[in-house]
Amino acid sequence: MNQTINTYNESSLHNTLKVFYAEKFNGQTEVECDGHIYDILSDDGQVIEIQTKNLSKLAGKIKDALDKGHKVTLVYPLVYRTRIITTDEEGKPVSNRLSPKKGCIYDICRELTGMTDILLNKKFTLEVITINMIEHRVRTASPVQTNNKSRRYRKNWLKVNKRLDDILETRQFKNKKDYLALLPKDLPVEFCAKDIAKAGLPRYAHLLLWVLSRIPVIQQTQTKGKTKYYSICH
């Protein structure tokens, strides 16, 4: 087992969290083991992976680690607010503003769609840390495309870094009870997306039910017209 550096193109946010969790779990960073390079491997063999987006991309790596007997903790920083600091290409300040977008715990639903089959593995823990983040951008002289060609239209700025501002909350998901806690309180025994929406979650209702039914911690009971009804698994 060799320690290998693999930090190319990592953000300050990722590196800060990696150092923090390495100290928390008494582990080494960027460790080559089992044919993978793990963000952190603790002294007792626990794997800690930190992923700031696209959690499903780690599903195969996590499954393999679990199959090889490792306990795995997946750390996901969920951004509540972002402060955007923009400079010109020479580093001179252009703007400093707070993004109007706000995140919430239900944003994890979309991240979990490709890994629902491992969420209740007894050796797996999802740790969601709600954070405030600072995003650094550089204003360009003309509209540009990103390196990964992800923009539909060219823009006159590039994102160059993101870093941790502060940690607001930490929440762990390990078992059925943890995931069921995402459901609104006082739902009827049989419930549907409309019930979730009425409880204040119209944006997430269908996706939340889809994810929870595939973990599965809820099950479909019946269909009336086009409406699917669910109940909690016992």
C-alpha positions as CSV (number, residue, x, y, z in Angstrom):
1,M,0.0,0.0,0.0
2,N,1.6,3.2,-1.2
3,Q,0.7,6.8,-0.6
4,T,0.2,8.5,-4.0
5,I,-0.5,12.1,-4.8
6,N,-3.5,12.6,-7.1
7,T,-4.6,16.2,-6.4
8,Y,-4.6,17.6,-10.0
9,N,-7.4,20.1,-10.5
10,E,-8.9,19.7,-7.0
11,S,-10.6,22.7,-5.5
12,S,-9.6,24.3,-2.2
13,L,-12.9,23.1,-0.9
14,H,-12.1,19.5,-1.6
15,N,-8.6,19.8,-0.2
16,T,-9.7,21.5,3.0
17,L,-12.3,18.8,3.7
18,K,-9.8,16.1,2.9
19,V,-7.4,17.5,5.5
20,F,-10.2,17.9,8.0
21,Y,-11.6,14.4,7.6
22,A,-8.1,12.8,7.6
23,E,-7.5,14.3,11.0
24,K,-11.0,13.2,12.2
25,F,-10.5,9.6,11.1
26,N,-6.8,9.4,11.8
27,G,-6.0,8.6,8.2
28,Q,-3.7,9.2,5.3
29,T,-4.8,11.0,2.1
30,E,-4.5,9.9,-1.5
31,V,-3.8,6.3,-0.6
32,E,-3.5,3.6,-3.4
33,C,-5.2,0.4,-2.3
34,D,-7.3,-2.3,-4.0
35,G,-6.6,-0.7,-7.4
36,H,-8.1,2.6,-6.4
37,I,-6.8,5.9,-5.0
38,Y,-8.9,6.7,-2.0
39,D,-9.2,10.2,-0.7
40,I,-8.6,9.0,2.8
41,L,-7.8,5.6,4.3
42,S,-7.9,5.3,8.1
43,D,-5.6,3.2,10.2
44,D,-8.4,0.6,10.7
45,G,-9.0,0.4,7.0
46,Q,-12.1,2.7,6.7
47,V,-12.4,4.5,3.4
48,I,-13.5,8.1,3.3
49,E,-14.4,9.7,0.0
50,I,-15.2,13.4,-0.5
51,Q,-17.3,14.3,-3.5
52,T,-18.6,17.8,-4.2
53,K,-20.9,16.8,-7.0
54,N,-22.0,13.9,-9.2
55,L,-22.0,11.3,-6.3
56,S,-23.2,8.6,-8.7
57,K,-19.8,8.6,-10.4
58,L,-18.3,7.1,-7.2
59,A,-20.9,4.2,-7.0
60,G,-18.6,1.6,-8.6
61,K,-15.6,2.6,-6.5
62,I,-17.7,2.5,-3.3
63,K,-19.3,-0.9,-4.2
64,D,-15.9,-2.4,-4.8
65,A,-14.5,-1.0,-1.5
66,L,-17.6,-2.4,0.4
67,D,-17.1,-5.8,-1.4
68,K,-13.5,-5.9,-0.2
69,G,-14.6,-5.5,3.4
70,H,-14.0,-1.7,4.0
71,K,-16.4,0.5,5.9
72,V,-17.0,3.5,3.6
73,T,-18.0,7.1,4.5
74,L,-19.0,9.3,1.6
75,V,-18.8,13.0,2.5
76,Y,-21.0,15.4,0.4
77,P,-20.8,19.1,1.0
78,L,-24.2,20.6,0.3
79,V,-24.0,24.3,-0.4
80,Y,-26.5,26.5,1.3
81,R,-25.2,29.9,0.2
82,T,-22.4,30.9,-2.2
83,R,-20.5,34.1,-2.2
84,I,-19.2,34.9,-5.7
85,I,-15.9,36.9,-5.9
86,T,-14.9,37.9,-9.4
87,T,-11.6,39.4,-10.4
88,D,-10.1,40.4,-13.8
89,E,-7.3,38.5,-15.3
90,E,-4.7,40.5,-13.4
91,G,-6.4,39.8,-10.1
92,K,-8.1,43.1,-9.6
93,P,-11.5,43.0,-7.9
94,V,-14.6,43.2,-10.2
95,S,-17.5,42.2,-8.0
96,N,-18.3,40.5,-4.7
97,R,-21.9,39.3,-4.3
98,L,-24.0,36.7,-2.6
99,S,-25.7,34.2,-5.0
100,P,-29.5,34.3,-4.7
101,K,-29.6,30.5,-4.9
102,K,-30.0,28.6,-1.6
103,G,-29.5,24.9,-1.2
104,C,-31.4,22.5,1.1
105,I,-31.1,18.9,2.3
106,Y,-33.5,17.7,-0.4
107,D,-31.0,18.6,-3.1
108,I,-29.2,15.3,-2.2
109,C,-32.1,13.4,-3.9
110,R,-30.8,14.0,-7.4
111,E,-27.3,13.1,-6.3
112,L,-28.5,9.7,-5.0
113,T,-30.4,8.5,-8.1
114,G,-27.5,6.3,-9.3
115,M,-26.5,4.7,-6.0
116,T,-29.7,3.8,-4.2
117,D,-28.7,0.1,-4.0
118,I,-25.8,0.8,-1.6
119,L,-27.4,3.4,0.8
120,L,-28.6,0.8,3.3
121,N,-25.4,-1.3,3.3
122,K,-24.4,-1.7,6.9
123,K,-20.8,-0.7,6.2
124,F,-21.8,2.5,4.3
125,T,-22.5,6.0,5.7
126,L,-23.5,9.1,3.8
127,E,-22.4,12.3,5.6
128,V,-23.9,15.5,4.4
129,I,-22.3,18.7,5.5
130,T,-24.3,21.9,4.8
131,I,-21.8,24.7,4.1
132,N,-21.4,28.2,2.9
133,M,-19.0,28.4,0.0
134,I,-16.9,31.1,-1.7
135,E,-16.6,30.7,-5.5
136,H,-13.8,32.5,-7.3
137,R,-14.3,33.6,-10.9
138,V,-12.1,35.4,-13.4
139,R,-13.6,37.9,-15.9
140,T,-12.3,37.2,-19.4
141,A,-11.8,39.7,-22.2
142,S,-14.2,37.8,-24.4
143,P,-16.8,35.0,-24.0
144,V,-15.2,31.6,-23.5
145,Q,-16.1,27.9,-23.2
146,T,-15.1,25.8,-20.2
147,N,-12.4,23.2,-20.5
148,N,-15.0,20.4,-20.3
149,K,-17.2,22.0,-22.9
150,S,-20.1,22.1,-20.5
151,R,-21.5,25.5,-21.5
152,R,-24.4,25.8,-23.9
153,Y,-23.3,29.4,-24.5
154,R,-19.9,31.0,-24.0
155,K,-19.7,33.4,-21.1
156,N,-17.2,36.2,-20.2
157,W,-16.0,34.5,-17.0
158,L,-14.4,31.2,-15.8
159,K,-14.8,29.6,-12.4
160,V,-11.2,29.0,-11.1
161,N,-11.8,27.8,-7.5
162,K,-14.2,27.2,-4.7
163,R,-13.4,27.1,-1.0
164,L,-15.1,26.5,2.3
165,D,-16.5,29.5,4.1
166,D,-18.1,27.7,7.1
167,I,-19.8,24.5,8.1
168,L,-23.4,25.0,9.2
169,E,-24.6,21.4,9.9
170,T,-23.6,17.8,9.7
171,R,-26.1,15.1,9.1
172,Q,-25.5,11.3,8.7
173,F,-27.6,8.8,6.8
174,K,-26.9,5.2,7.8
175,N,-30.3,3.4,8.1
176,K,-34.0,3.4,7.1
177,K,-34.8,5.8,9.9
178,D,-32.4,8.4,8.7
179,Y,-33.8,8.4,5.1
180,L,-37.4,8.3,6.3
181,A,-36.7,11.4,8.3
182,L,-36.7,13.2,4.9
183,L,-40.5,12.7,4.7
184,P,-42.7,15.4,6.0
185,K,-44.4,14.7,9.3
186,D,-48.1,13.8,9.7
187,L,-48.4,12.1,6.3
188,P,-51.4,9.8,5.9
189,V,-50.7,6.0,6.0
190,E,-50.9,6.0,2.2
191,F,-49.4,9.1,0.6
192,C,-48.6,10.5,-2.8
193,A,-46.6,13.3,-4.4
194,K,-49.5,15.7,-3.8
195,D,-49.2,15.1,0.0
196,I,-45.5,15.8,-0.1
197,A,-46.1,19.0,-2.1
198,K,-48.7,20.2,0.3
199,A,-46.3,19.8,3.1
200,G,-44.0,22.4,1.5
201,L,-41.9,20.4,-0.9
202,P,-43.5,20.8,-4.3
203,R,-40.2,21.0,-6.1
204,Y,-38.9,17.7,-4.7
205,A,-42.0,15.6,-4.2
206,H,-41.8,13.2,-7.1
207,L,-38.0,12.8,-6.9
208,L,-38.0,12.2,-3.2
209,L,-40.6,9.4,-3.6
210,W,-38.6,7.9,-6.5
211,V,-35.4,7.8,-4.5
212,L,-37.0,6.5,-1.2
213,S,-38.9,3.8,-3.1
214,R,-35.7,2.5,-4.7
215,I,-33.6,2.4,-1.5
216,P,-36.2,1.0,-0.6
217,V,-37.7,2.5,2.6
218,I,-41.1,3.1,1.1
219,Q,-43.2,0.9,-1.2
220,Q,-45.8,1.6,-3.8
221,T,-49.3,0.4,-2.6
222,Q,-51.6,1.3,-5.4
223,T,-52.3,3.5,-8.4
224,K,-55.4,5.7,-8.8
225,G,-55.6,7.1,-12.3
226,K,-52.1,8.5,-12.8
227,T,-51.4,8.9,-9.1
228,K,-49.1,6.5,-7.3
229,Y,-49.6,5.9,-3.6
230,Y,-46.9,4.7,-1.2
231,S,-46.5,3.5,2.4
232,I,-43.5,3.0,4.7
233,C,-41.8,-0.4,4.5
234,H,-42.0,-2.4,7.7
